[in-house]
């Protein structure tokens, strides 16, 4: 079970080594995900769970970017990557965003739905702050809804959850009864465990 209170502790420990462990591993996958978005001049982008700011390089300078994270040490790492970029960072819980409705053209949920205590609350907040014609991008690891989770994966998840991520969440479980439409759902890497999902509000 993921808890926001313990996540703060976990990511304080992980922040100093996060980029060393995951920057190269996930770099091409992040780029592939962002290729699904068609940014325009002046687009407002919200990165929910911005982490150490590894996504900044995939957002054009002509956009305004806001990043939020529950972990201050992760934000401190991200702040070092904001030079010459239009980026504002906030220490904020993704389940309780402090932004008005319809504030952003794009909301990016990269590697947060497998971490947050209440992923459906994160999605609901993303919908709330998204403009009517905006898009939500999800890049994360998910269990296959059509397959039973193996004992091996259950065992591995005990380790990954202790570190700070749940590999056994099903994306489809978190979008039940929400006004979203999937317009793109593609395998990213690691045999489809990681997926790129692009969503819009239902008309």
For each residue, the residues with C-beta under 8 A, 3 or more apart:
1: 161
2: 6 7 115 116 117 161 164 165 166
3: 6 7 117
4: 7 8 70 93 95 116 117
5: 8 9
6: 2 3 9 10
7: 2 3 4 10 11 70 71 115 116 117 164
8: 4 5 11 12 70 71
9: 5 6 12 13
10: 6 7 13 14 163 164
11: 7 8 14 15 18 70 71 73 74 164
12: 8 9 15 71 72 73
13: 9 10 16
14: 10 11 17 18 74 163 164
15: 11 12 18 52 71 73 74 76 77
16: 13 73 77
17: 14 20 21
18: 11 14 15 21 22 51 52 74 77
19: 22 23 52 54 77
20: 17 23
21: 17 18 25
22: 18 19 25 26 54
23: 19 20 26 27 54
24: 27
25: 21 22
26: 22 23 29 30 54 111
27: 23 24 30 31 54
28: 31 32 189
29: 26 32 33 139 188 189 194
30: 26 27 33 34 54 55 58 110 139
31: 27 28 34 35 58
32: 28 29 35 188 196
33: 29 30 36 110 137 139 188 196
34: 30 31 37 55 58 59 137
35: 31 32
36: 33 137 184 196 198
37: 34 106 135 137 198
38:
39: 43 45 59 60 62 63 106
40: 43 105
41: 62 63
42: 62 63 64
43: 39 40 62 63 64 105 106
44: 63 64 66 103 104 105 106
45: 39 59 63 64 65 66 104 105 106 107 108
46: 65 66 67 68 99 103 104 106 107 108 126 129
47: 50 55 65 66 67 68 108 110
48: 68 94 97 107 108 109 112 122 125 126
49: 68 69 70 94 109 110 111 112 115 116
50: 47 53 55 67 68 69 74 75 78 89
51: 18 54 55 69 71 74 77 78 110 111
52: 15 18 19 74 77 78 81
53: 50 56 67 77 78 79 80 81 82 87
54: 19 22 23 26 27 30 51 57 81
55: 30 34 47 50 51 58 59 108 110
56: 53 59 65 67 78 81 82 85 87
57: 54 81
58: 30 31 34 55
59: 34 39 45 55 56 63 65
60: 39 63
61: 84 85 86
62: 39 41 42 43
63: 39 41 42 43 44 45 59 60 86
64: 42 43 44 45 86
65: 45 46 47 56 59 85 86 87 88
66: 44 45 46 47 87 88 89 90 99 104
67: 46 47 50 53 56 75 78 87 88 89 90
68: 46 47 48 49 50 89 90 91 92 94 97
69: 49 50 51 72 74 75 78 89 91 92
70: 4 7 8 11 49 91 92 93 94
71: 7 8 11 12 15 51 74 75 91
72: 12 69 75 76 91
73: 11 12 15 16 76 77
74: 11 14 15 18 50 51 52 69 71 77 78
75: 50 67 69 71 72 78 79 89 90 91
76: 15 72 73 79 80
77: 15 16 18 19 51 52 53 73 74 80 81
78: 50 51 52 53 56 67 69 74 75 81 82 89
79: 53 75 76 82 89
80: 53 76 77 83
81: 52 53 54 56 57 77 78 85
82: 53 56 78 79 85 87 89
83: 80
84: 61
85: 56 61 65 81 82
86: 61 63 64 65
87: 53 56 65 66 67 82
88: 65 66 67
89: 50 66 67 68 69 75 78 79 82
90: 66 67 68 75 98
91: 68 69 70 71 72 75
92: 68 69 70 96 97 98
93: 4 70 96 97
94: 48 49 68 70 97 112 116 122 125
95: 4 116 117 118 121 122 125
96: 92 93 121 125
97: 48 68 92 93 94 125 128 129
98: 90 92
99: 46 66 103 104 129
100: 103 129
101: 128 129
102: 129 130 131 132
103: 44 46 99 100 129 131
104: 44 45 46 66 99 107 129 130 131 134
105: 40 43 44 45 131 134 135
106: 37 39 43 44 45 46 134 135 136 137
107: 45 46 48 104 126 129 130 134 135 136 137
108: 45 46 47 48 55 136 137 139
109: 48 49 112 113 122 123 126 136 137 138 139 140
110: 30 33 47 49 51 55 137 138 139 140
111: 26 49 51 114 115 139 140 141 165
112: 48 49 94 109 115 116 119 122 140
113: 109 116 119 122 123 138 140 142 169 171 174
114: 111 119 140 141 142 165 166 167 169
115: 2 7 49 111 112 164 165 166
116: 2 4 7 49 94 95 112 113 119 121 122
117: 2 3 4 7 95
118: 95 121 122
119: 112 113 114 116 122 123 169 174
120: 123 124 174 178
121: 95 96 116 118 124 125
122: 48 94 95 109 112 113 116 118 119 125 126
123: 109 113 119 120 126 127 136 174 175 178 180
124: 120 121 127 128 178
125: 48 94 95 96 97 121 122 128 129
126: 46 48 107 109 122 123 129 130 136
127: 123 124 130 136 178 179 180 201
128: 97 101 124 125
129: 46 97 99 100 101 102 103 104 107 125 126
130: 102 104 107 126 127 134 135 136 201
131: 102 103 104 105 134
132: 102 201
133: 200
134: 104 105 106 107 130 131 200 201
135: 37 105 106 107 130 198 199 200
136: 106 107 108 109 123 126 127 130 180 198 199 200
137: 33 34 36 37 106 107 108 109 110 196 197 198 199
138: 109 110 113 171 195 196 197 198 199
139: 29 30 33 108 109 110 111 188 194 195 196 197
140: 109 110 111 112 113 114 171 194 195
141: 111 114 165 167 190 193 194 195
142: 113 114 169 170 171 193 195
143: 147 149 153 167 168 169 170
144: 147 170 192
145: 170 171 172 173
146:
147: 143 144
148:
149: 143 153 154 168
150: 153 154
151: 154 155
152: 155 156
153: 143 149 150 156 157 167 168
154: 149 150 151 157 158 168
155: 151 152 158 159
156: 152 153 159 160 167
157: 153 154 160 161 166 167 168
158: 154 155 161 162
159: 155 156 162 163
160: 156 157 163 164 165 166 167
161: 1 2 157 158 164 165 166
162: 158 159
163: 10 14 159 160
164: 2 7 10 11 14 115 160 161
165: 2 111 114 115 141 160 161
166: 2 114 115 157 160 161 169
167: 114 141 143 153 156 157 160 193
168: 143 149 153 154 157
169: 113 114 119 142 143 166 173 174
170: 142 143 144 145 173 174
171: 113 138 140 142 145 174 175 195 197
172: 145 175 176
173: 145 169 170 176
174: 113 119 120 123 169 170 171
175: 123 171 172 178 180 182 199
176: 172 173
177:
178: 120 123 124 127 175
179: 127 201 202
180: 123 127 136 175 199 200 201 202
181: 199 200 201 202
182: 175 185 197 198 199
183: 198 199 200
184: 36 196 197 198
185: 182 195 196 197 198
186: 195 196 197
187: 191 192 194 195 196
188: 29 32 33 139 192 194 195 196
189: 28 29 193 194
190: 141 193 194
191: 187
192: 144 187 188 195
193: 141 142 167 189 190
194: 29 139 140 141 187 188 189 190
195: 138 139 140 141 142 171 185 186 187 188 192
196: 32 33 36 137 138 139 184 185 186 187 188
197: 137 138 139 171 182 184 185 186
198: 36 37 135 136 137 138 182 183 184 185
199: 135 136 137 138 175 180 181 182 183
200: 133 134 135 136 180 181 183
201: 127 130 132 134 179 180 181
202: 179 180 181
203:
